Structures are given as C-alpha cells and as structure tokens.
Amino acid sequence: MKSKVVKCSHCGGTVNYKSAICPHCGGGRPSPAEKDRKPMCPRCRVSLIHYAYRNRDLDMCSQCGGVWLDRGEFRDLTREGDVYQSQPAPKGYVRGPIRDSAQYIPCVRCGALMNRKNFAKISGVIIDVCKSHGVWLDGGELERIRTFIADGGLERAQDRAIDKNRQALRELAGNVGRVQFTQRMIHFWNPKRWFFTGWK
C-alpha cells in the first residue's frame, strides 16, 4: 500500500502525511490552525513582511527589524559553508552584553512560548527557539551570529566542549581509581578472608 504524501510548506519536498518534521529541511508541518495564522511579530504584534536576504525570502518585522527563520532557513544561514561564502568577510566578532530581562515570546507559527538559548553557548547572542518551527532573531542578531561564525566562534565552542569532556573524563578516571582502591581495601580488611586464609 502506497503511503500518502504531502508537500512541505517550507522546501516543497514530499513528506509522509503523518510526519511532524520534514526530513529534507527540518521544518515543522503546520497544522490547519497554523496555516490560517498570519505571521505576526512576537514583540511588536504587527504583520511580518517579506525580506530578501542572500537569495532567500525571509519574514521580517518592519518596526523592530526582527526576523523569523524556519528551522531549515536557520540551519542554512548558520552553516559555516554559507557564512564563508559571504563577500566581504565580516570584521572580528565582539561579544556584547547579554540582555538582563528574560522575556519569553510566542512562536510565530504556533503561538507557544519559545525557549531562550545562547547560540553555540558562548556567542552571547540569545535567540528564541521553537523546537517544532523555527527561530526568532531580534534586529541585528542574524548578522551577529554570522560574524561570530566567520570569526571562528564555532571552532572555539567545539574546543571548549572538548576541554570540558576531557576534564570530565579525568574526573571519572580519578573516581574509578578511588573506587577500585576502596574495593581492594574492603577486600583486604574482610574478616571472613582472614578467618579462612589466615594472616598470610
């Protein structure tokens, strides 16, 4: 029996009608309620306009400059290969101060509150993420992320993760060594062992 397929609303690829996520672009399939939902800026509450950026048609707020990126769009625009094709190359990345006030905003597609994440954990760019649909970037954050990547930020994040894992492995090895030592001492001081084997 042939399975039913539908077209992905983000990339146009064919997707099994039961799939919630497109396997081609990673975009979430909109529900009927989401299809009727008009894209609105989660901060200004005005309709988003189409914005041409690097041969892509993005949704942007005309008031605050924020940009909505579906999952596939965000993945493509933050790929190192795409960033390094940029001409001219951006200047060195300078991490700015992180906003103090934590304000959770709704997803443009489904209306659920999004999670806040520090991009690559060290960039200092706090992005709002809906795990099913995409990412909201405030004005200028897309360029800051791309500059961070172009300046080697992803490599630094990977190096930091490697160092953290290395330290965790050292601590684990030390803990394993202490456990083995404790087990040997318990075995050595076991009264039953002395009773049956003597003091030798």
C-alpha positions as CSV (number, residue, x, y, z in Angstrom):
1,M,0.0,0.0,0.0
2,K,1.4,3.4,-1.0
3,S,1.7,5.9,1.8
4,K,0.1,9.3,1.4
5,V,2.5,12.2,1.0
6,V,2.1,16.0,1.2
7,K,4.3,18.8,0.1
8,C,6.5,20.6,2.8
9,S,5.3,24.2,3.1
10,H,9.0,25.3,3.6
11,C,11.0,23.5,1.0
12,G,8.4,21.8,-1.3
13,G,9.8,18.3,-0.7
14,T,7.4,15.3,-0.3
15,V,6.7,14.3,3.2
16,N,4.7,11.4,4.7
17,Y,1.4,13.0,5.8
18,K,1.9,11.6,9.4
19,S,5.4,13.2,9.8
20,A,5.5,16.3,12.0
21,I,9.0,17.3,10.8
22,C,10.2,17.5,7.1
23,P,13.2,15.1,6.7
24,H,14.6,17.4,3.9
25,C,14.7,20.8,5.6
26,G,13.8,20.1,9.2
27,G,10.8,22.4,9.1
28,G,7.7,21.6,11.0
29,R,4.5,20.8,9.2
30,P,1.9,23.4,10.1
31,S,-1.4,22.3,11.5
32,P,-4.6,23.6,9.9
33,A,-4.8,26.3,12.6
34,E,-1.2,27.3,11.9
35,K,-1.9,27.6,8.1
36,D,-4.6,30.2,8.8
37,R,-2.4,32.0,11.3
38,K,-1.0,35.3,9.9
39,P,2.7,35.7,10.7
40,M,3.0,38.4,13.3
41,C,6.0,39.9,15.1
42,P,6.0,38.5,18.6
43,R,7.3,41.8,20.0
44,C,5.5,44.5,18.1
45,R,2.4,42.5,17.1
46,V,2.4,43.7,13.5
47,S,2.3,41.6,10.4
48,L,5.7,40.4,9.1
49,I,6.8,41.5,5.7
50,H,8.8,39.5,3.1
51,Y,12.5,40.4,3.1
52,A,15.1,39.3,0.5
53,Y,18.3,38.1,2.2
54,R,21.0,36.1,0.4
55,N,18.7,34.7,-2.3
56,R,16.1,33.8,0.4
57,D,12.7,35.2,1.2
58,L,12.6,35.8,5.0
59,D,9.8,37.1,7.2
60,M,10.8,40.4,8.9
61,C,9.2,43.0,11.2
62,S,9.2,46.4,9.6
63,Q,9.2,48.1,13.0
64,C,11.9,46.3,15.1
65,G,13.8,44.6,12.4
66,G,13.4,41.1,13.9
67,V,13.5,38.1,11.6
68,W,11.6,34.8,11.7
69,L,13.6,31.8,10.3
70,D,12.1,28.4,9.8
71,R,14.3,25.6,11.1
72,G,15.7,24.8,7.6
73,E,16.4,28.5,6.9
74,F,18.2,29.0,10.2
75,R,20.3,25.8,9.7
76,D,21.2,27.0,6.2
77,L,22.1,30.6,7.1
78,T,24.2,29.5,10.1
79,R,26.2,26.8,8.2
80,E,29.9,27.6,8.0
81,G,29.9,27.0,4.3
82,D,27.2,29.6,3.7
83,V,28.9,32.1,6.1
84,Y,32.3,31.8,4.5
85,Q,30.9,32.5,1.0
86,S,29.9,36.0,2.2
87,Q,31.7,38.8,0.5
88,P,33.2,40.8,2.0
89,A,34.2,38.9,5.1
90,P,32.8,40.4,8.3
91,K,35.0,42.1,10.9
92,G,36.1,40.3,14.1
93,Y,33.3,39.3,16.5
94,V,32.9,41.3,19.7
95,R,30.6,39.8,22.3
96,G,28.1,42.4,23.5
97,P,26.3,42.4,26.9
98,I,23.5,39.9,27.3
99,R,20.1,41.4,28.0
100,D,19.2,41.1,31.6
101,S,15.4,40.9,31.3
102,A,14.2,37.4,30.3
103,Q,11.1,37.9,28.2
104,Y,9.6,34.8,26.7
105,I,7.8,35.4,23.4
106,P,5.4,33.3,21.4
107,C,6.3,31.3,18.3
108,V,5.3,33.0,15.0
109,R,3.8,29.7,13.7
110,C,2.1,28.0,16.7
111,G,1.9,30.7,19.4
112,A,3.6,28.6,22.1
113,L,6.2,30.3,24.2
114,M,9.7,29.8,22.9
115,N,12.8,28.8,24.8
116,R,15.8,31.2,25.0
117,K,19.2,29.9,24.1
118,N,22.7,31.3,23.9
119,F,23.7,30.5,20.3
120,A,26.6,28.0,20.4
121,K,26.7,28.5,24.2
122,I,29.4,31.2,24.1
123,S,28.3,33.7,21.5
124,G,26.3,35.9,23.8
125,V,23.5,36.1,21.2
126,I,20.3,35.0,22.9
127,I,17.9,33.5,20.4
128,D,14.3,32.5,20.9
129,V,13.7,28.9,19.7
130,C,10.5,26.9,18.9
131,K,11.7,23.3,18.6
132,S,9.0,22.5,16.1
133,H,9.0,25.5,13.9
134,G,12.0,27.8,13.9
135,V,13.9,30.7,15.5
136,W,13.1,34.4,16.2
137,L,16.1,36.7,15.9
138,D,15.8,40.3,17.1
139,G,17.2,43.1,14.8
140,G,20.9,42.6,14.0
141,E,21.2,39.2,15.6
142,L,21.4,37.3,12.3
143,E,24.5,39.4,11.3
144,R,26.0,39.0,14.8
145,I,25.6,35.2,14.6
146,R,27.1,35.1,11.1
147,T,30.0,37.3,12.2
148,F,30.6,35.1,15.2
149,I,30.8,32.0,12.9
150,A,33.1,33.8,10.4
151,D,35.4,34.8,13.3
152,G,35.9,31.1,14.3
153,G,33.3,31.1,17.0
154,L,32.0,27.6,16.3
155,E,35.6,26.2,16.5
156,R,36.0,27.9,19.8
157,A,32.7,26.4,21.1
158,Q,33.8,23.0,19.9
159,D,37.2,23.4,21.6
160,R,35.5,24.4,24.8
161,A,33.2,21.4,24.7
162,I,36.3,19.1,24.0
163,D,38.1,20.6,27.0
164,K,35.0,20.1,29.2
165,N,34.7,16.5,28.1
166,R,38.4,15.9,28.7
167,Q,38.1,17.3,32.2
168,A,35.0,15.2,32.9
169,L,36.9,12.0,31.7
170,R,39.9,12.9,34.0
171,E,37.5,13.3,37.0
172,L,35.8,10.0,36.1
173,A,39.1,8.2,35.8
174,G,40.1,9.6,39.3
175,N,36.7,8.4,40.7
176,V,37.1,5.0,39.2
177,G,40.6,4.8,40.7
178,R,39.4,5.7,44.1
179,V,36.5,3.1,43.9
180,Q,39.0,0.4,42.9
181,F,41.3,1.3,45.8
182,T,38.3,1.3,48.2
183,Q,37.2,-2.1,47.0
184,R,40.7,-3.6,47.4
185,M,40.9,-2.2,50.9
186,I,37.5,-3.6,51.9
187,H,38.5,-7.0,50.4
188,F,41.9,-6.8,52.3
189,W,40.2,-6.0,55.7
190,N,37.4,-8.5,55.2
191,P,37.3,-10.6,58.5
192,K,36.0,-13.7,56.6
193,R,39.1,-13.6,54.4
194,W,41.3,-13.6,57.5
195,F,39.3,-16.4,59.2
196,F,39.6,-18.8,56.2
197,T,43.0,-17.8,54.8
198,G,44.8,-16.7,58.0
199,W,47.1,-13.7,58.2
200,K,49.3,-14.7,55.3
